[in-house]
Amino acid sequence: MSYQQFGISPQLVERVKHKMKNPATKERIKALVDGLTKSDLQDRSKVRRLVKSAAGILNERLTGVQEEQIVHFVIAQKIDPRNTFHLIKLWGMFR
């Protein structure tokens, strides 16, 4: 399922992808998501906190609607960060 079906703008995704090419930013985001579990990514409050933190690191101002769309997307994907197939699927979605 595409992120666009959740109302997430392709322009936002492209800006984030560009910012993630900066090694320092990438390392800060990696540190933020290090140790996450599947249950963490199914907890709405934890996901919302992660989205806000990541937006701060990336210097992206998200509206309440954008934030909710991203939270809904993450929860709907049922991501297991320990499952390589899930990670490959996500990588393919944002190539």
PDB file with one MODEL, atoms N, CA, C and O in Angstrom:
MODEL        1
ATOM      1  N   MET A   1       0.848  -1.175   0.000  1.00  0.00           N
ATOM      2  CA  MET A   1       0.000   0.000   0.000  1.00  0.00           C
ATOM      3  C   MET A   1       0.894   1.239   0.000  1.00  0.00           C
ATOM      4  O   MET A   1       1.850   1.320   0.771  1.00  0.00           O
ATOM      5  N   SER A   2       0.585   2.181  -0.849  1.00  0.00           N
ATOM      6  CA  SER A   2       1.414   3.363  -1.020  1.00  0.00           C
ATOM      7  C   SER A   2       1.152   4.416   0.051  1.00  0.00           C
ATOM      8  O   SER A   2       0.034   4.557   0.546  1.00  0.00           O
ATOM      9  N   TYR A   3       2.189   5.140   0.395  1.00  0.00           N
ATOM     10  CA  TYR A   3       2.051   6.225   1.369  1.00  0.00           C
ATOM     11  C   TYR A   3       1.099   7.303   0.844  1.00  0.00           C
ATOM     12  O   TYR A   3       0.475   8.011   1.635  1.00  0.00           O
ATOM     13  N   GLN A   4       0.981   7.435  -0.475  1.00  0.00           N
ATOM     14  CA  GLN A   4       0.086   8.433  -1.055  1.00  0.00           C
ATOM     15  C   GLN A   4      -1.376   8.128  -0.747  1.00  0.00           C
ATOM     16  O   GLN A   4      -2.196   9.044  -0.672  1.00  0.00           O
ATOM     17  N   GLN A   5      -1.710   6.860  -0.568  1.00  0.00           N
ATOM     18  CA  GLN A   5      -3.076   6.484  -0.224  1.00  0.00           C
ATOM     19  C   GLN A   5      -3.448   6.950   1.178  1.00  0.00           C
ATOM     20  O   GLN A   5      -4.628   6.990   1.528  1.00  0.00           O
ATOM     21  N   PHE A   6      -2.452   7.300   1.978  1.00  0.00           N
ATOM     22  CA  PHE A   6      -2.688   7.806   3.327  1.00  0.00           C
ATOM     23  C   PHE A   6      -2.660   9.333   3.350  1.00  0.00           C
ATOM     24  O   PHE A   6      -2.743   9.947   4.414  1.00  0.00           O
ATOM     25  N   GLY A   7      -2.543   9.944   2.163  1.00  0.00           N
ATOM     26  CA  GLY A   7      -2.558  11.403   2.064  1.00  0.00           C
ATOM     27  C   GLY A   7      -1.212  12.053   2.306  1.00  0.00           C
ATOM     28  O   GLY A   7      -1.135  13.272   2.459  1.00  0.00           O
ATOM     29  N   ILE A   8      -0.142  11.258   2.344  1.00  0.00           N
ATOM     30  CA  ILE A   8       1.195  11.804   2.570  1.00  0.00           C
ATOM     31  C   ILE A   8       1.727  12.333   1.236  1.00  0.00           C
ATOM     32  O   ILE A   8       1.752  11.613   0.238  1.00  0.00           O
ATOM     33  N   SER A   9       2.142  13.572   1.233  1.00  0.00           N
ATOM     34  CA  SER A   9       2.561  14.246   0.007  1.00  0.00           C
ATOM     35  C   SER A   9       3.899  13.712  -0.519  1.00  0.00           C
ATOM     36  O   SER A   9       4.844  13.535   0.249  1.00  0.00           O
ATOM     37  N   PRO A  10       3.974  13.457  -1.830  1.00  0.00           N
ATOM     38  CA  PRO A  10       5.248  13.040  -2.430  1.00  0.00           C
ATOM     39  C   PRO A  10       6.346  14.092  -2.250  1.00  0.00           C
ATOM     40  O   PRO A  10       7.526  13.752  -2.160  1.00  0.00           O
ATOM     41  N   GLN A  11       5.955  15.367  -2.198  1.00  0.00           N
ATOM     42  CA  GLN A  11       6.948  16.434  -2.004  1.00  0.00           C
ATOM     43  C   GLN A  11       7.586  16.325  -0.622  1.00  0.00           C
ATOM     44  O   GLN A  11       8.793  16.517  -0.477  1.00  0.00           O
ATOM     45  N   LEU A  12       6.784  16.018   0.386  1.00  0.00           N
ATOM     46  CA  LEU A  12       7.311  15.830   1.742  1.00  0.00           C
ATOM     47  C   LEU A  12       8.283  14.658   1.761  1.00  0.00           C
ATOM     48  O   LEU A  12       9.365  14.755   2.339  1.00  0.00           O
ATOM     49  N   VAL A  13       7.904  13.563   1.136  1.00  0.00           N
ATOM     50  CA  VAL A  13       8.759  12.369   1.093  1.00  0.00           C
ATOM     51  C   VAL A  13      10.078  12.693   0.398  1.00  0.00           C
ATOM     52  O   VAL A  13      11.139  12.283   0.869  1.00  0.00           O
ATOM     53  N   GLU A  14      10.024  13.421  -0.711  1.00  0.00           N
ATOM     54  CA  GLU A  14      11.251  13.773  -1.431  1.00  0.00           C
ATOM     55  C   GLU A  14      12.153  14.682  -0.595  1.00  0.00           C
ATOM     56  O   GLU A  14      13.373  14.518  -0.605  1.00  0.00           O
ATOM     57  N   ARG A  15      11.561  15.646   0.133  1.00  0.00           N
ATOM     58  CA  ARG A  15      12.367  16.519   1.004  1.00  0.00           C
ATOM     59  C   ARG A  15      13.055  15.700   2.091  1.00  0.00           C
ATOM     60  O   ARG A  15      14.233  15.905   2.382  1.00  0.00           O
ATOM     61  N   VAL A  16      12.312  14.773   2.686  1.00  0.00           N
ATOM     62  CA  VAL A  16      12.876  13.941   3.755  1.00  0.00           C
ATOM     63  C   VAL A  16      13.991  13.052   3.200  1.00  0.00           C
ATOM     64  O   VAL A  16      15.044  12.914   3.822  1.00  0.00           O
ATOM     65  N   LYS A  17      13.759  12.450   2.028  1.00  0.00           N
ATOM     66  CA  LYS A  17      14.793  11.601   1.418  1.00  0.00           C
ATOM     67  C   LYS A  17      16.067  12.407   1.157  1.00  0.00           C
ATOM     68  O   LYS A  17      17.173  11.920   1.391  1.00  0.00           O
ATOM     69  N   HIS A  18      15.907  13.630   0.675  1.00  0.00           N
ATOM     70  CA  HIS A  18      17.066  14.483   0.406  1.00  0.00           C
ATOM     71  C   HIS A  18      17.814  14.809   1.704  1.00  0.00           C
ATOM     72  O   HIS A  18      19.043  14.755   1.742  1.00  0.00           O
ATOM     73  N   LYS A  19      17.076  15.145   2.762  1.00  0.00           N
ATOM     74  CA  LYS A  19      17.699  15.480   4.042  1.00  0.00           C
ATOM     75  C   LYS A  19      18.388  14.266   4.668  1.00  0.00           C
ATOM     76  O   LYS A  19      19.384  14.418   5.377  1.00  0.00           O
ATOM     77  N   MET A  20      17.867  13.068   4.412  1.00  0.00           N
ATOM     78  CA  MET A  20      18.460  11.854   4.979  1.00  0.00           C
ATOM     79  C   MET A  20      19.798  11.507   4.327  1.00  0.00           C
ATOM     80  O   MET A  20      20.514  10.636   4.822  1.00  0.00           O
ATOM     81  N   LYS A  21      20.144  12.169   3.230  1.00  0.00           N
ATOM     82  CA  LYS A  21      21.440  11.939   2.589  1.00  0.00           C
ATOM     83  C   LYS A  21      22.575  12.581   3.377  1.00  0.00           C
ATOM     84  O   LYS A  21      23.743  12.259   3.159  1.00  0.00           O
ATOM     85  N   ASN A  22      22.236  13.491   4.293  1.00  0.00           N
ATOM     86  CA  ASN A  22      23.232  14.107   5.155  1.00  0.00           C
ATOM     87  C   ASN A  22      23.625  13.088   6.224  1.00  0.00           C
ATOM     88  O   ASN A  22      22.770  12.662   7.001  1.00  0.00           O
ATOM     89  N   PRO A  23      24.915  12.680   6.282  1.00  0.00           N
ATOM     90  CA  PRO A  23      25.337  11.631   7.224  1.00  0.00           C
ATOM     91  C   PRO A  23      25.024  11.945   8.689  1.00  0.00           C
ATOM     92  O   PRO A  23      24.654  11.042   9.439  1.00  0.00           O
ATOM     93  N   ALA A  24      25.163  13.195   9.107  1.00  0.00           N
ATOM     94  CA  ALA A  24      24.899  13.548  10.507  1.00  0.00           C
ATOM     95  C   ALA A  24      23.414  13.380  10.825  1.00  0.00           C
ATOM     96  O   ALA A  24      23.053  12.861  11.881  1.00  0.00           O
ATOM     97  N   THR A  25      22.567  13.818   9.915  1.00  0.00           N
ATOM     98  CA  THR A  25      21.112  13.679  10.104  1.00  0.00           C
ATOM     99  C   THR A  25      20.729  12.210  10.118  1.00  0.00           C
ATOM    100  O   THR A  25      19.934  11.770  10.948  1.00  0.00           O
ATOM    101  N   LYS A  26      21.298  11.467   9.200  1.00  0.00           N
ATOM    102  CA  LYS A  26      20.999  10.031   9.115  1.00  0.00           C
ATOM    103  C   LYS A  26      21.365   9.328  10.424  1.00  0.00           C
ATOM    104  O   LYS A  26      20.610   8.484  10.906  1.00  0.00           O
ATOM    105  N   GLU A  27      22.503   9.668  10.992  1.00  0.00           N
ATOM    106  CA  GLU A  27      22.932   9.049  12.250  1.00  0.00           C
ATOM    107  C   GLU A  27      21.995   9.410  13.404  1.00  0.00           C
ATOM    108  O   GLU A  27      21.711   8.570  14.257  1.00  0.00           O
ATOM    109  N   ARG A  28      21.518  10.650  13.434  1.00  0.00           N
ATOM    110  CA  ARG A  28      20.580  11.059  14.494  1.00  0.00           C
ATOM    111  C   ARG A  28      19.264  10.294  14.376  1.00  0.00           C
ATOM    112  O   ARG A  28      18.690   9.883  15.384  1.00  0.00           O
ATOM    113  N   ILE A  29      18.789  10.103  13.149  1.00  0.00           N
ATOM    114  CA  ILE A  29      17.545   9.338  12.941  1.00  0.00           C
ATOM    115  C   ILE A  29      17.778   7.877  13.297  1.00  0.00           C
ATOM    116  O   ILE A  29      16.923   7.255  13.927  1.00  0.00           O
ATOM    117  N   LYS A  30      18.916   7.321  12.905  1.00  0.00           N
ATOM    118  CA  LYS A  30      19.223   5.927  13.252  1.00  0.00           C
ATOM    119  C   LYS A  30      19.234   5.736  14.766  1.00  0.00           C
ATOM    120  O   LYS A  30      18.728   4.734  15.271  1.00  0.00           O
ATOM    121  N   ALA A  31      19.808   6.690  15.486  1.00  0.00           N
ATOM    122  CA  ALA A  31      19.839   6.606  16.952  1.00  0.00           C
ATOM    123  C   ALA A  31      18.430   6.685  17.528  1.00  0.00           C
ATOM    124  O   ALA A  31      18.133   6.037  18.531  1.00  0.00           O
ATOM    125  N   LEU A  32      17.564   7.474  16.901  1.00  0.00           N
ATOM    126  CA  LEU A  32      16.178   7.616  17.355  1.00  0.00           C
ATOM    127  C   LEU A  32      15.413   6.297  17.231  1.00  0.00           C
ATOM    128  O   LEU A  32      14.639   5.944  18.120  1.00  0.00           O
ATOM    129  N   VAL A  33      15.624   5.571  16.137  1.00  0.00           N
ATOM    130  CA  VAL A  33      14.846   4.351  15.891  1.00  0.00           C
ATOM    131  C   VAL A  33      15.544   3.082  16.369  1.00  0.00           C
ATOM    132  O   VAL A  33      14.976   1.992  16.291  1.00  0.00           O
ATOM    133  N   ASP A  34      16.765   3.218  16.859  1.00  0.00           N
ATOM    134  CA  ASP A  34      17.508   2.053  17.346  1.00  0.00           C
ATOM    135  C   ASP A  34      16.762   1.379  18.504  1.00  0.00           C
ATOM    136  O   ASP A  34      16.375   2.031  19.474  1.00  0.00           O
ATOM    137  N   GLY A  35      16.573   0.082  18.384  1.00  0.00           N
ATOM    138  CA  GLY A  35      15.950  -0.681  19.458  1.00  0.00           C
ATOM    139  C   GLY A  35      14.432  -0.717  19.429  1.00  0.00           C
ATOM    140  O   GLY A  35      13.814  -1.261  20.344  1.00  0.00           O
ATOM    141  N   LEU A  36      13.819  -0.148  18.397  1.00  0.00           N
ATOM    142  CA  LEU A  36      12.359  -0.194  18.314  1.00  0.00           C
ATOM    143  C   LEU A  36      11.881  -1.625  18.076  1.00  0.00           C
ATOM    144  O   LEU A  36      12.567  -2.426  17.440  1.00  0.00           O
ATOM    145  N   THR A  37      10.709  -1.927  18.593  1.00  0.00           N
ATOM    146  CA  THR A  37      10.102  -3.247  18.392  1.00  0.00           C
ATOM    147  C   THR A  37       8.801  -3.089  17.627  1.00  0.00           C
ATOM    148  O   THR A  37       8.311  -1.978  17.422  1.00  0.00           O
ATOM    149  N   LYS A  38       8.250  -4.221  17.208  1.00  0.00           N
ATOM    150  CA  LYS A  38       6.978  -4.205  16.493  1.00  0.00           C
ATOM    151  C   LYS A  38       5.885  -3.592  17.371  1.00  0.00           C
ATOM    152  O   LYS A  38       5.051  -2.829  16.883  1.00  0.00           O
ATOM    153  N   SER A  39       5.888  -3.922  18.653  1.00  0.00           N
ATOM    154  CA  SER A  39       4.855  -3.379  19.546  1.00  0.00           C
ATOM    155  C   SER A  39       5.010  -1.861  19.719  1.00  0.00           C
ATOM    156  O   SER A  39       4.014  -1.156  19.880  1.00  0.00           O
ATOM    157  N   ASP A  40       6.246  -1.355  19.687  1.00  0.00           N
ATOM    158  CA  ASP A  40       6.462   0.094  19.752  1.00  0.00           C
ATOM    159  C   ASP A  40       5.811   0.778  18.548  1.00  0.00           C
ATOM    160  O   ASP A  40       5.225   1.853  18.675  1.00  0.00           O
ATOM    161  N   LEU A  41       5.921   0.140  17.379  1.00  0.00           N
ATOM    162  CA  LEU A  41       5.401   0.740  16.156  1.00  0.00           C
ATOM    163  C   LEU A  41       3.902   0.504  15.973  1.00  0.00           C
ATOM    164  O   LEU A  41       3.331   0.903  14.958  1.00  0.00           O
ATOM    165  N   GLN A  42       3.270  -0.136  16.940  1.00  0.00           N
ATOM    166  CA  GLN A  42       1.816  -0.297  16.937  1.00  0.00           C
ATOM    167  C   GLN A  42       1.170   0.561  18.029  1.00  0.00           C
ATOM    168  O   GLN A  42      -0.055   0.607  18.145  1.00  0.00           O
ATOM    169  N   ASP A  43       1.992   1.231  18.819  1.00  0.00           N
ATOM    170  CA  ASP A  43       1.515   2.085  19.902  1.00  0.00           C
ATOM    171  C   ASP A  43       1.402   3.519  19.381  1.00  0.00           C
ATOM    172  O   ASP A  43       2.412   4.165  19.098  1.00  0.00           O
ATOM    173  N   ARG A  44       0.168   4.011  19.257  1.00  0.00           N
ATOM    174  CA  ARG A  44      -0.093   5.323  18.659  1.00  0.00           C
ATOM    175  C   ARG A  44       0.695   6.444  19.340  1.00  0.00           C
ATOM    176  O   ARG A  44       1.239   7.310  18.655  1.00  0.00           O
ATOM    177  N   SER A  45       0.766   6.445  20.655  1.00  0.00           N
ATOM    178  CA  SER A  45       1.460   7.532  21.349  1.00  0.00           C
ATOM    179  C   SER A  45       2.974   7.477  21.095  1.00  0.00           C
ATOM    180  O   SER A  45       3.612   8.517  20.932  1.00  0.00           O
ATOM    181  N   LYS A  46       3.546   6.275  21.060  1.00  0.00           N
ATOM    182  CA  LYS A  46       4.983   6.155  20.782  1.00  0.00           C
ATOM    183  C   LYS A  46       5.293   6.567  19.354  1.00  0.00           C
ATOM    184  O   LYS A  46       6.289   7.245  19.101  1.00  0.00           O
ATOM    185  N   VAL A  47       4.439   6.159  18.416  1.00  0.00           N
ATOM    186  CA  VAL A  47       4.667   6.520  17.012  1.00  0.00           C
ATOM    187  C   VAL A  47       4.551   8.034  16.844  1.00  0.00           C
ATOM    188  O   VAL A  47       5.357   8.636  16.134  1.00  0.00           O
ATOM    189  N   ARG A  48       3.567   8.652  17.482  1.00  0.00           N
ATOM    190  CA  ARG A  48       3.401  10.107  17.393  1.00  0.00           C
ATOM    191  C   ARG A  48       4.645  10.815  17.944  1.00  0.00           C
ATOM    192  O   ARG A  48       5.120  11.790  17.362  1.00  0.00           O
ATOM    193  N   ARG A  49       5.163  10.317  19.064  1.00  0.00           N
ATOM    194  CA  ARG A  49       6.370  10.903  19.658  1.00  0.00           C
ATOM    195  C   ARG A  49       7.567  10.748  18.701  1.00  0.00           C
ATOM    196  O   ARG A  49       8.367  11.672  18.553  1.00  0.00           O
ATOM    197  N   LEU A  50       7.684   9.582  18.056  1.00  0.00           N
ATOM    198  CA  LEU A  50       8.757   9.352  17.088  1.00  0.00           C
ATOM    199  C   LEU A  50       8.640  10.299  15.893  1.00  0.00           C
ATOM    200  O   LEU A  50       9.633  10.866  15.437  1.00  0.00           O
ATOM    201  N   VAL A  51       7.420  10.459  15.397  1.00  0.00           N
ATOM    202  CA  VAL A  51       7.201  11.344  14.245  1.00  0.00           C
ATOM    203  C   VAL A  51       7.594  12.771  14.605  1.00  0.00           C
ATOM    204  O   VAL A  51       8.260  13.443  13.817  1.00  0.00           O
ATOM    205  N   LYS A  52       7.194  13.243  15.777  1.00  0.00           N
ATOM    206  CA  LYS A  52       7.542  14.606  16.207  1.00  0.00           C
ATOM    207  C   LYS A  52       9.051  14.757  16.359  1.00  0.00           C
ATOM    208  O   LYS A  52       9.622  15.766  15.945  1.00  0.00           O
ATOM    209  N   SER A  53       9.694  13.756  16.952  1.00  0.00           N
ATOM    210  CA  SER A  53      11.146  13.820  17.137  1.00  0.00           C
ATOM    211  C   SER A  53      11.870  13.816  15.799  1.00  0.00           C
ATOM    212  O   SER A  53      12.801  14.593  15.591  1.00  0.00           O
ATOM    213  N   ALA A  54      11.444  12.942  14.891  1.00  0.00           N
ATOM    214  CA  ALA A  54      12.071  12.866  13.572  1.00  0.00           C
ATOM    215  C   ALA A  54      11.860  14.161  12.803  1.00  0.00           C
ATOM    216  O   ALA A  54      12.774  14.628  12.122  1.00  0.00           O
ATOM    217  N   ALA A  55      10.671  14.750  12.899  1.00  0.00           N
ATOM    218  CA  ALA A  55      10.402  16.018  12.216  1.00  0.00           C
ATOM    219  C   ALA A  55      11.320  17.115  12.762  1.00  0.00           C
ATOM    220  O   ALA A  55      11.795  17.962  12.005  1.00  0.00           O
ATOM    221  N   GLY A  56      11.564  17.101  14.053  1.00  0.00           N
ATOM    222  CA  GLY A  56      12.473  18.077  14.650  1.00  0.00           C
ATOM    223  C   GLY A  56      13.894  17.897  14.151  1.00  0.00           C
ATOM    224  O   GLY A  56      14.565  18.873  13.814  1.00  0.00           O
ATOM    225  N   ILE A  57      14.353  16.667  14.102  1.00  0.00           N
ATOM    226  CA  ILE A  57      15.710  16.376  13.613  1.00  0.00           C
ATOM    227  C   ILE A  57      15.852  16.826  12.156  1.00  0.00           C
ATOM    228  O   ILE A  57      16.879  17.378  11.760  1.00  0.00           O
ATOM    229  N   LEU A  58      14.793  16.575  11.364  1.00  0.00           N
ATOM    230  CA  LEU A  58      14.831  16.898   9.936  1.00  0.00           C
ATOM    231  C   LEU A  58      14.443  18.352   9.651  1.00  0.00           C
ATOM    232  O   LEU A  58      14.462  18.793   8.502  1.00  0.00           O
ATOM    233  N   ASN A  59      14.092  19.088  10.705  1.00  0.00           N
ATOM    234  CA  ASN A  59      13.668  20.475  10.567  1.00  0.00           C
ATOM    235  C   ASN A  59      12.481  20.601   9.608  1.00  0.00           C
ATOM    236  O   ASN A  59      12.442  21.498   8.766  1.00  0.00           O
ATOM    237  N   GLU A  60      11.516  19.687   9.750  1.00  0.00           N
ATOM    238  CA  GLU A  60      10.276  19.706   8.963  1.00  0.00           C
ATOM    239  C   GLU A  60       9.140  20.115   9.871  1.00  0.00           C
ATOM    240  O   GLU A  60       8.955  19.534  10.940  1.00  0.00           O
ATOM    241  N   ARG A  61       8.390  21.094   9.463  1.00  0.00           N
ATOM    242  CA  ARG A  61       7.214  21.513  10.230  1.00  0.00           C
ATOM    243  C   ARG A  61       6.015  20.754   9.690  1.00  0.00           C
ATOM    244  O   ARG A  61       5.612  20.945   8.543  1.00  0.00           O
ATOM    245  N   LEU A  62       5.448  19.893  10.523  1.00  0.00           N
ATOM    246  CA  LEU A  62       4.293  19.100  10.111  1.00  0.00           C
ATOM    247  C   LEU A  62       3.029  19.691  10.714  1.00  0.00           C
ATOM    248  O   LEU A  62       3.017  20.121  11.867  1.00  0.00           O
ATOM    249  N   THR A  63       1.963  19.704   9.917  1.00  0.00           N
ATOM    250  CA  THR A  63       0.672  20.108  10.449  1.00  0.00           C
ATOM    251  C   THR A  63       0.120  18.942  11.257  1.00  0.00           C
ATOM    252  O   THR A  63       0.630  17.825  11.165  1.00  0.00           O
ATOM    253  N   GLY A  64      -0.905  19.192  12.037  1.00  0.00           N
ATOM    254  CA  GLY A  64      -1.543  18.120  12.799  1.00  0.00           C
ATOM    255  C   GLY A  64      -2.079  17.032  11.887  1.00  0.00           C
ATOM    256  O   GLY A  64      -2.018  15.848  12.219  1.00  0.00           O
ATOM    257  N   VAL A  65      -2.607  17.436  10.727  1.00  0.00           N
ATOM    258  CA  VAL A  65      -3.150  16.468   9.762  1.00  0.00           C
ATOM    259  C   VAL A  65      -2.024  15.610   9.189  1.00  0.00           C
ATOM    260  O   VAL A  65      -2.161  14.390   9.104  1.00  0.00           O
ATOM    261  N   GLN A  66      -0.912  16.237   8.796  1.00  0.00           N
ATOM    262  CA  GLN A  66       0.219  15.479   8.248  1.00  0.00           C
ATOM    263  C   GLN A  66       0.750  14.492   9.282  1.00  0.00           C
ATOM    264  O   GLN A  66       1.037  13.338   8.964  1.00  0.00           O
ATOM    265  N   GLU A  67       0.876  14.955  10.509  1.00  0.00           N
ATOM    266  CA  GLU A  67       1.369  14.097  11.583  1.00  0.00           C
ATOM    267  C   GLU A  67       0.451  12.883  11.752  1.00  0.00           C
ATOM    268  O   GLU A  67       0.924  11.752  11.862  1.00  0.00           O
ATOM    269  N   GLU A  68      -0.847  13.122  11.771  1.00  0.00           N
ATOM    270  CA  GLU A  68      -1.814  12.031  11.938  1.00  0.00           C
ATOM    271  C   GLU A  68      -1.765  11.071  10.754  1.00  0.00           C
ATOM    272  O   GLU A  68      -1.896   9.861  10.940  1.00  0.00           O
ATOM    273  N   GLN A  69      -1.579  11.585   9.543  1.00  0.00           N
ATOM    274  CA  GLN A  69      -1.482  10.725   8.358  1.00  0.00           C
ATOM    275  C   GLN A  69      -0.255   9.817   8.456  1.00  0.00           C
ATOM    276  O   GLN A  69      -0.328   8.637   8.114  1.00  0.00           O
ATOM    277  N   ILE A  70       0.857  10.356   8.916  1.00  0.00           N
ATOM    278  CA  ILE A  70       2.087   9.556   9.042  1.00  0.00           C
ATOM    279  C   ILE A  70       1.916   8.506  10.129  1.00  0.00           C
ATOM    280  O   ILE A  70       2.311   7.355   9.940  1.00  0.00           O
ATOM    281  N   VAL A  71       1.335   8.883  11.265  1.00  0.00           N
ATOM    282  CA  VAL A  71       1.103   7.935  12.357  1.00  0.00           C
ATOM    283  C   VAL A  71       0.200   6.811  11.868  1.00  0.00           C
ATOM    284  O   VAL A  71       0.475   5.636  12.114  1.00  0.00           O
ATOM    285  N   HIS A  72      -0.874   7.168  11.177  1.00  0.00           N
ATOM    286  CA  HIS A  72      -1.807   6.162  10.651  1.00  0.00           C
ATOM    287  C   HIS A  72      -1.095   5.224   9.670  1.00  0.00           C
ATOM    288  O   HIS A  72      -1.314   4.013   9.694  1.00  0.00           O
ATOM    289  N   PHE A  73      -0.242   5.788   8.808  1.00  0.00           N
ATOM    290  CA  PHE A  73       0.507   4.992   7.842  1.00  0.00           C
ATOM    291  C   PHE A  73       1.418   3.983   8.541  1.00  0.00           C
ATOM    292  O   PHE A  73       1.427   2.802   8.195  1.00  0.00           O
ATOM    293  N   VAL A  74       2.180   4.455   9.521  1.00  0.00           N
ATOM    294  CA  VAL A  74       3.124   3.568  10.225  1.00  0.00           C
ATOM    295  C   VAL A  74       2.377   2.427  10.913  1.00  0.00           C
ATOM    296  O   VAL A  74       2.795   1.272  10.827  1.00  0.00           O
ATOM    297  N   ILE A  75       1.291   2.739  11.583  1.00  0.00           N
ATOM    298  CA  ILE A  75       0.533   1.705  12.286  1.00  0.00           C
ATOM    299  C   ILE A  75      -0.081   0.717  11.298  1.00  0.00           C
ATOM    300  O   ILE A  75      -0.086  -0.487  11.551  1.00  0.00           O
ATOM    301  N   ALA A  76      -0.599   1.216  10.175  1.00  0.00           N
ATOM    302  CA  ALA A  76      -1.241   0.353   9.181  1.00  0.00           C
ATOM    303  C   ALA A  76      -0.254  -0.623   8.527  1.00  0.00           C
ATOM    304  O   ALA A  76      -0.654  -1.699   8.082  1.00  0.00           O
ATOM    305  N   GLN A  77       1.022  -0.255   8.466  1.00  0.00           N
ATOM    306  CA  GLN A  77       2.017  -1.117   7.815  1.00  0.00           C
ATOM    307  C   GLN A  77       2.391  -2.335   8.662  1.00  0.00           C
ATOM    308  O   GLN A  77       2.950  -3.300   8.140  1.00  0.00           O
ATOM    309  N   LYS A  78       2.090  -2.301   9.962  1.00  0.00           N
ATOM    310  CA  LYS A  78       2.428  -3.404  10.875  1.00  0.00           C
ATOM    311  C   LYS A  78       3.901  -3.808  10.714  1.00  0.00           C
ATOM    312  O   LYS A  78       4.229  -4.977  10.514  1.00  0.00           O
ATOM    313  N   ILE A  79       4.761  -2.809  10.806  1.00  0.00           N
ATOM    314  CA  ILE A  79       6.196  -2.990  10.580  1.00  0.00           C
ATOM    315  C   ILE A  79       6.831  -3.735  11.749  1.00  0.00           C
ATOM    316  O   ILE A  79       6.620  -3.397  12.913  1.00  0.00           O
ATOM    317  N   ASP A  80       7.605  -4.745  11.414  1.00  0.00           N
ATOM    318  CA  ASP A  80       8.437  -5.434  12.392  1.00  0.00           C
ATOM    319  C   ASP A  80       9.887  -5.107  12.027  1.00  0.00           C
ATOM    320  O   ASP A  80      10.407  -5.649  11.051  1.00  0.00           O
ATOM    321  N   PRO A  81      10.554  -4.227  12.796  1.00  0.00           N
ATOM    322  CA  PRO A  81      11.907  -3.823  12.427  1.00  0.00           C
ATOM    323  C   PRO A  81      12.928  -4.957  12.462  1.00  0.00           C
ATOM    324  O   PRO A  81      14.046  -4.794  11.971  1.00  0.00           O
ATOM    325  N   ARG A  82      12.565  -6.086  13.028  1.00  0.00           N
ATOM    326  CA  ARG A  82      13.480  -7.234  13.071  1.00  0.00           C
ATOM    327  C   ARG A  82      13.264  -8.162  11.872  1.00  0.00           C
ATOM    328  O   ARG A  82      14.008  -9.126  11.691  1.00  0.00           O
ATOM    329  N   ASN A  83      12.250  -7.876  11.056  1.00  0.00           N
ATOM    330  CA  ASN A  83      11.919  -8.715   9.905  1.00  0.00           C
ATOM    331  C   ASN A  83      12.484  -8.066   8.637  1.00  0.00           C
ATOM    332  O   ASN A  83      12.034  -6.994   8.233  1.00  0.00           O
ATOM    333  N   THR A  84      13.454  -8.708   8.023  1.00  0.00           N
ATOM    334  CA  THR A  84      14.118  -8.164   6.845  1.00  0.00           C
ATOM    335  C   THR A  84      13.126  -7.930   5.707  1.00  0.00           C
ATOM    336  O   THR A  84      13.242  -6.939   4.985  1.00  0.00           O
ATOM    337  N   PHE A  85      12.155  -8.828   5.537  1.00  0.00           N
ATOM    338  CA  PHE A  85      11.163  -8.660   4.469  1.00  0.00           C
ATOM    339  C   PHE A  85      10.386  -7.357   4.644  1.00  0.00           C
ATOM    340  O   PHE A  85      10.142  -6.649   3.667  1.00  0.00           O
ATOM    341  N   HIS A  86       9.998  -7.033   5.869  1.00  0.00           N
ATOM    342  CA  HIS A  86       9.266  -5.783   6.125  1.00  0.00           C
ATOM    343  C   HIS A  86      10.128  -4.577   5.748  1.00  0.00           C
ATOM    344  O   HIS A  86       9.638  -3.614   5.158  1.00  0.00           O
ATOM    345  N   LEU A  87      11.399  -4.639   6.089  1.00  0.00           N
ATOM    346  CA  LEU A  87      12.289  -3.514   5.806  1.00  0.00           C
ATOM    347  C   LEU A  87      12.515  -3.351   4.301  1.00  0.00           C
ATOM    348  O   LEU A  87      12.583  -2.230   3.799  1.00  0.00           O
ATOM    349  N   ILE A  88      12.630  -4.465   3.590  1.00  0.00           N
ATOM    350  CA  ILE A  88      12.796  -4.417   2.137  1.00  0.00           C
ATOM    351  C   ILE A  88      11.536  -3.843   1.492  1.00  0.00           C
ATOM    352  O   ILE A  88      11.618  -3.040   0.562  1.00  0.00           O
ATOM    353  N   LYS A  89      10.387  -4.254   1.984  1.00  0.00           N
ATOM    354  CA  LYS A  89       9.108  -3.739   1.470  1.00  0.00           C
ATOM    355  C   LYS A  89       9.028  -2.226   1.642  1.00  0.00           C
ATOM    356  O   LYS A  89       8.629  -1.513   0.721  1.00  0.00           O
ATOM    357  N   LEU A  90       9.404  -1.740   2.810  1.00  0.00           N
ATOM    358  CA  LEU A  90       9.387  -0.292   3.049  1.00  0.00           C
ATOM    359  C   LEU A  90      10.400   0.435   2.164  1.00  0.00           C
ATOM    360  O   LEU A  90      10.109   1.497   1.613  1.00  0.00           O
ATOM    361  N   TRP A  91      11.571  -0.141   2.038  1.00  0.00           N
ATOM    362  CA  TRP A  91      12.610   0.482   1.210  1.00  0.00           C
ATOM    363  C   TRP A  91      12.091   0.618  -0.223  1.00  0.00           C
ATOM    364  O   TRP A  91      12.276   1.652  -0.865  1.00  0.00           O
ATOM    365  N   GLY A  92      11.442  -0.433  -0.713  1.00  0.00           N
ATOM    366  CA  GLY A  92      10.884  -0.390  -2.067  1.00  0.00           C
ATOM    367  C   GLY A  92       9.802   0.668  -2.232  1.00  0.00           C
ATOM    368  O   GLY A  92       9.652   1.248  -3.308  1.00  0.00           O
ATOM    369  N   MET A  93       9.068   0.912  -1.189  1.00  0.00           N
ATOM    370  CA  MET A  93       7.985   1.901  -1.231  1.00  0.00           C
ATOM    371  C   MET A  93       8.527   3.323  -1.379  1.00  0.00           C
ATOM    372  O   MET A  93       7.878   4.180  -1.978  1.00  0.00           O
ATOM    373  N   PHE A  94       9.713   3.567  -0.833  1.00  0.00           N
ATOM    374  CA  PHE A  94      10.259   4.924  -0.811  1.00  0.00           C
ATOM    375  C   PHE A  94      11.468   5.127  -1.728  1.00  0.00           C
ATOM    376  O   PHE A  94      12.162   6.136  -1.605  1.00  0.00           O
ATOM    377  N   ARG A  95      11.732   4.195  -2.640  1.00  0.00           N
ATOM    378  CA  ARG A  95      12.870   4.323  -3.547  1.00  0.00           C
ATOM    379  C   ARG A  95      12.786   5.512  -4.437  1.00  0.00           C
ATOM    380  O   ARG A  95      13.681   5.739  -5.251  1.00  0.00           O
TER     381      ARG A  95
ENDMDL
END
